[in-house]
Amino acid sequence: MFEWDDSAGLTAFQEAKQRFWEIYHGFPCENKLPRLFSEIKSLIDNAKEMDWFSIPLEEIQATR
């Protein structure tokens, strides 16, 4: 039988749980997210601030 070592998954879960607890209870978060997740969150936050509908709806016409 092949033995599966999922210690990286367990470590990631424990870090995420700790991070959630710290943020939820208002403590400074000692365990920061990896940079990739921070960049994704930044993109999402910026997308919320963008004006997606710069053309008034009345001026939008169907095309063939």
C-alpha positions as CSV (number, residue, x, y, z in Angstrom):
1,M,0.0,0.0,0.0
2,F,1.1,3.5,-0.7
3,E,1.1,5.9,2.3
4,W,-0.1,9.4,1.7
5,D,1.6,12.2,3.6
6,D,-0.7,15.2,3.7
7,S,1.2,17.1,6.3
8,A,1.3,20.2,4.1
9,G,-2.5,20.2,3.9
10,L,-2.8,19.9,7.6
11,T,-0.4,22.7,8.2
12,A,-2.3,25.0,5.7
13,F,-5.6,24.2,7.4
14,Q,-4.2,24.9,10.9
15,E,-2.7,28.2,9.7
16,A,-6.0,29.2,8.1
17,K,-7.9,28.3,11.3
18,Q,-5.5,30.4,13.4
19,R,-5.7,33.3,10.9
20,F,-9.5,33.2,11.0
21,W,-9.6,33.1,14.9
22,E,-7.2,36.1,15.1
23,I,-9.2,38.2,12.6
24,Y,-12.6,37.2,14.1
25,H,-11.6,38.2,17.6
26,G,-9.8,41.4,16.6
27,F,-6.3,40.4,17.3
28,P,-3.4,41.4,15.0
29,C,-2.9,38.6,12.5
30,E,0.6,37.1,13.1
31,N,0.1,34.5,10.4
32,K,-0.2,36.4,7.1
33,L,-1.7,35.0,3.9
34,P,0.7,34.0,1.2
35,R,1.4,36.8,-1.3
36,L,-0.7,35.3,-4.0
37,F,-3.8,35.4,-1.9
38,S,-3.1,39.0,-0.9
39,E,-2.9,39.9,-4.6
40,I,-6.1,38.2,-5.5
41,K,-7.9,39.9,-2.6
42,S,-6.5,43.3,-3.9
43,L,-7.9,42.6,-7.3
44,I,-11.3,41.7,-5.9
45,D,-11.3,44.9,-3.8
46,N,-10.3,47.0,-6.8
47,A,-13.0,45.4,-9.0
48,K,-15.7,46.4,-6.4
49,E,-14.6,50.1,-6.8
50,M,-14.6,50.1,-10.6
51,D,-17.4,51.7,-12.5
52,W,-18.4,48.8,-14.7
53,F,-21.3,50.6,-16.4
54,S,-19.7,53.8,-17.7
55,I,-22.2,53.8,-20.6
56,P,-25.8,54.7,-19.5
57,L,-28.1,51.8,-19.9
58,E,-30.4,53.9,-22.2
59,E,-27.6,54.1,-24.8
60,I,-26.9,50.4,-25.0
61,Q,-28.4,48.9,-28.1
62,A,-28.6,45.3,-29.3
63,T,-26.5,44.2,-32.2
64,R,-26.9,41.5,-34.7
